[in-house]
Amino acid sequence: MTDTGKPVWLEVAINGPWSRDLQPLAPRGDDAIIAEGIACARAGASIIHLHIFDETGDRQVDDAAQYEKIIRAIHGETGAIVYGTLPFHASSADRPLTAVERYAAVEELAKHGAIEWSIVDPGSVNVSSFQAMQEGREGFVYLNPEDHIRRGLTLARDHGFTPSYAIYEPGFLRQGAALHAAMPGTPQPVYRFMFSEAYSFGFPPKQFALDAYLNLMAEAAPSAPWMVAGLGVDITPMIAPAVQAGGHVRVGLEDAPVRDARSNLDWIAIAVDEIEKAGGRVATPDEVRDALKS
């Protein structure tokens, strides 16, 4: 890695909610997640995003103590920014989760000073793959009611952590910016543009789509940091345009095409190479923190 060029944040999403069948190379158990997070941070990722699972490795869980153990292990070894996910709105077997219930682990982690970032996705969307639609299988609704979004932003304001906005559709960007403006004192969100090749939401990973998002950002959130990412996507073609336009990058096995043969470390190597060829360099975790303070 070079020492010159604009510092570019590199996030790696190391597993996601996928089954072993869908992403066999993604880490599942606590020890594997910790080892993978440390390796990814040492390879250049300043931000590590992860999901946690029960002892079988087959069911995603939302346990604050388990999260804290993993987050502190990775951060303590590398200094990286490490954060988890949220349970789905309909995760409960008998009824949808309330906003307070859904953010319970985040709140506990924040009270313990264990998180610097948290998911706060500002909108709802149908998530359906093109293949599933052809086969007659239905997708699902990724539901984030407004009171859930406000809950996440309230916790961010009260505890000083960064809201990480996944922007699945342009309306997410507009609503996220408006809610942030309506809640003074909330830290600046990071806007993560979610491209896809496998799913029908949002935009494909193409220049016109990035241009559309950046034009909207210039109106709705002109000073906010942003990055390119997605689900079911090879984001590589978007890395250089993002770097050249002043953005940042997320890669990893949560975002990659299904059953990807590349590991998280492979994805980081690809991203570092693309960032440097575009005139940037990977930022350190402290450079990310300093940029969010400015």
C-alpha positions in Angstrom: 0.0 0.0 0.0 1.3 3.4 -0.9 1.6 6.4 1.4 0.4 9.0 -1.0 -3.1 9.9 -2.3 -6.4 10.7 -0.7 -7.3 8.5 2.3 -10.2 6.3 1.2 -12.2 4.4 3.9 -12.4 0.7 3.2 -15.1 -1.3 4.9 -15.4 -5.1 4.8 -18.7 -6.8 5.5 -17.3 -10.2 6.4 -20.4 -12.5 6.5 -24.0 -11.2 6.5 -27.1 -13.2 7.2 -26.4 -15.8 4.5 -26.5 -19.5 5.0 -23.4 -21.7 4.5 -24.8 -22.8 1.2 -25.1 -19.2 -0.1 -21.7 -18.0 1.1 -19.6 -21.0 2.2 -16.4 -18.9 2.7 -18.0 -16.5 5.2 -17.0 -16.9 8.9 -19.7 -18.1 11.3 -18.5 -19.0 14.8 -17.2 -16.4 17.2 -13.6 -17.5 17.0 -13.7 -17.6 13.2 -15.3 -14.1 13.0 -12.7 -12.6 15.3 -9.8 -14.2 13.4 -11.3 -13.0 10.1 -12.0 -9.5 11.4 -8.4 -9.2 12.6 -7.0 -10.5 9.3 -9.1 -8.1 7.3 -8.1 -5.1 9.4 -4.4 -6.0 9.0 -5.0 -6.3 5.3 -6.2 -2.7 5.0 -9.9 -2.5 6.1 -10.5 0.3 8.6 -14.1 -0.7 9.2 -15.4 -4.2 9.9 -19.1 -5.0 9.7 -20.3 -8.4 11.0 -23.3 -10.6 11.9 -23.2 -13.1 14.8 -24.8 -16.6 15.1 -25.8 -19.1 17.7 -23.6 -22.0 18.7 -24.7 -24.1 15.6 -23.7 -21.3 13.3 -27.0 -21.6 11.5 -29.2 -18.9 13.1 -28.4 -15.2 13.4 -28.7 -13.8 16.9 -28.7 -10.3 18.4 -26.9 -10.8 21.7 -25.2 -7.7 23.1 -22.7 -9.7 25.2 -21.6 -11.9 22.3 -21.3 -8.8 20.1 -19.2 -7.0 22.7 -16.8 -9.9 23.1 -16.2 -10.0 19.3 -16.1 -6.3 18.8 -13.6 -5.7 21.6 -11.4 -8.6 20.4 -11.1 -7.2 16.9 -10.8 -3.6 17.9 -8.3 -4.4 20.7 -6.0 -6.1 18.4 -6.2 -3.7 15.4 -7.9 -0.5 16.4 -10.5 -1.0 13.6 -14.0 0.4 13.8 -16.2 -2.7 14.3 -20.0 -2.8 14.3 -22.8 -5.4 13.9 -26.3 -5.4 12.4 -30.0 -5.2 13.6 -32.5 -8.0 13.8 -35.2 -7.7 11.1 -38.5 -6.0 12.1 -40.3 -9.3 11.9 -37.6 -11.4 13.6 -40.0 -12.3 16.5 -42.0 -15.5 15.9 -45.2 -14.1 17.3 -45.2 -10.4 16.5 -43.0 -7.7 14.9 -40.3 -6.1 17.1 -40.9 -2.7 18.5 -38.3 0.0 17.8 -37.0 -0.3 21.4 -36.7 -4.0 21.2 -35.0 -4.0 17.8 -32.3 -1.6 19.0 -31.9 -3.2 22.5 -28.5 -4.7 21.8 -27.3 -1.5 20.1 -28.4 0.5 23.2 -26.6 -1.9 25.6 -23.4 -1.8 23.5 -23.6 2.0 23.3 -24.0 2.2 27.1 -20.9 0.1 27.5 -18.9 2.2 25.0 -18.5 -0.8 22.8 -19.6 0.6 19.4 -18.7 3.5 17.2 -21.1 2.9 14.4 -24.5 1.3 14.1 -26.9 0.4 11.3 -29.8 2.9 10.9 -31.4 2.1 7.6 -33.7 5.0 6.6 -36.5 3.3 4.6 -38.2 0.1 3.5 -37.9 -1.9 0.3 -38.9 -5.2 -1.4 -35.8 -7.5 -1.6 -36.3 -10.0 -4.4 -33.7 -11.7 -6.6 -34.3 -12.0 -10.3 -33.7 -15.7 -10.2 -36.3 -16.2 -7.4 -38.9 -14.3 -9.4 -38.3 -16.4 -12.4 -38.7 -19.5 -10.2 -41.9 -18.2 -8.7 -40.4 -17.7 -5.2 -41.2 -14.5 -3.3 -38.7 -12.2 -1.7 -39.3 -10.3 1.5 -39.9 -6.7 2.6 -37.0 -5.1 4.4 -39.1 -3.0 6.8 -37.8 0.0 8.7 -40.7 2.0 10.1 -40.1 5.7 10.8 -40.2 5.2 14.6 -37.4 2.6 14.2 -35.3 5.0 12.2 -35.9 7.8 14.8 -35.0 5.3 17.6 -31.6 4.6 15.9 -30.9 8.3 15.4 -31.9 9.1 19.0 -29.5 6.5 20.3 -26.8 7.8 18.0 -27.4 11.4 19.3 -27.5 10.3 22.9 -24.4 8.1 22.8 -22.4 9.7 20.0 -22.0 6.8 17.5 -22.2 7.2 13.7 -25.4 6.1 11.9 -24.6 3.9 8.9 -27.3 4.4 6.3 -27.8 1.7 3.7 -29.3 3.5 0.7 -31.3 0.9 -1.2 -33.4 3.4 -3.1 -33.1 7.2 -3.7 -36.0 7.7 -1.3 -33.8 6.3 1.5 -31.3 9.1 0.9 -34.0 11.8 1.0 -35.7 10.4 4.1 -32.4 9.8 5.9 -31.2 13.4 5.2 -34.5 14.9 6.3 -34.7 12.9 9.5 -31.1 13.7 10.3 -31.8 17.4 9.8 -34.9 17.1 12.0 -32.9 15.7 14.9 -30.2 18.3 15.8 -27.1 17.0 17.5 -27.2 13.6 15.8 -23.8 12.6 14.4 -23.3 12.8 10.7 -24.5 9.6 9.0 -22.5 7.7 6.4 -24.5 7.1 3.2 -23.8 3.6 1.7 -25.1 3.3 -1.9 -26.5 -0.2 -2.3 -26.0 -1.4 -5.9 -27.1 -4.9 -7.1 -26.9 -7.2 -10.0 -28.8 -10.1 -8.4 -31.6 -8.1 -6.8 -34.2 -5.8 -8.3 -34.0 -3.0 -5.7 -32.2 0.3 -6.5 -29.6 0.6 -9.3 -27.2 -1.7 -11.1 -23.5 -0.9 -10.5 -23.2 1.6 -13.4 -21.9 5.1 -13.8 -25.4 6.7 -14.5 -26.6 5.3 -11.1 -23.6 6.7 -9.2 -24.2 10.1 -10.9 -27.9 10.0 -9.9 -27.0 9.4 -6.3 -24.3 12.1 -6.3 -26.7 14.6 -7.8 -29.2 13.8 -5.1 -26.6 14.0 -2.4 -25.6 17.4 -3.6 -29.1 18.6 -2.8 -30.0 16.6 0.2 -26.8 15.9 2.1 -24.0 17.9 0.4 -21.3 17.5 3.1 -22.0 13.9 4.1 -19.5 11.0 3.5 -20.6 8.2 1.2 -19.5 4.9 -0.1 -20.3 2.3 -2.8 -21.5 -1.1 -1.7 -24.4 -3.5 -2.4 -25.8 -7.0 -2.2 -25.4 -9.7 -4.8 -22.9 -7.5 -6.7 -19.3 -7.3 -7.9 -18.7 -3.7 -6.9 -15.2 -3.6 -8.5 -16.2 -1.5 -11.5 -17.6 1.2 -9.2 -14.4 1.5 -7.0 -12.4 3.8 -9.2 -15.3 6.1 -10.1 -16.2 6.4 -6.4 -12.6 7.2 -5.4 -12.3 9.8 -8.1 -15.6 11.4 -7.0 -14.5 11.6 -3.4 -16.3 8.5 -2.0 -15.3 5.4 -0.1 -15.7 1.7 -0.6 -17.2 -1.4 1.0 -16.5 -5.0 -0.1 -16.9 -8.4 1.5 -18.9 -11.6 1.5 -22.1 -10.0 2.7 -22.2 -8.0 -0.5 -20.6 -10.3 -3.0 -22.3 -12.5 -5.6 -23.8 -15.7 -4.1 -21.3 -18.6 -3.6 -18.4 -16.3 -4.4 -15.1 -18.1 -4.8 -13.2 -15.0 -3.5 -12.5 -14.7 0.2 -12.8 -11.5 2.3 -9.0 -11.1 2.0 -9.3 -11.5 -1.8 -11.9 -8.7 -1.9 -9.7 -6.4 0.2 -6.8 -7.0 -2.1 -8.9 -6.2 -5.1 -10.3 -3.0 -3.4 -6.8 -1.8 -2.3 -5.5 -2.2 -5.8 -8.4 -0.4 -7.3 -8.2 2.4 -4.8 -4.5 2.9 -5.4 -4.9 2.8 -9.2 -7.5 5.5 -8.8 -5.1 7.8 -6.9 -6.1 7.0 -3.4 -4.8 5.0 -0.4 -6.6 3.1 2.3 -7.4 5.2 5.3 -6.4 4.2 8.8 -9.2 3.8 11.4 -8.1 7.0 13.1 -8.3 8.9 9.8 -11.9 7.7 9.5 -12.6 8.9 13.0 -11.0 12.2 12.4 -12.9 12.8 9.2 -16.2 12.2 10.9 -15.3 14.7 13.6 -14.5 17.5 11.1 
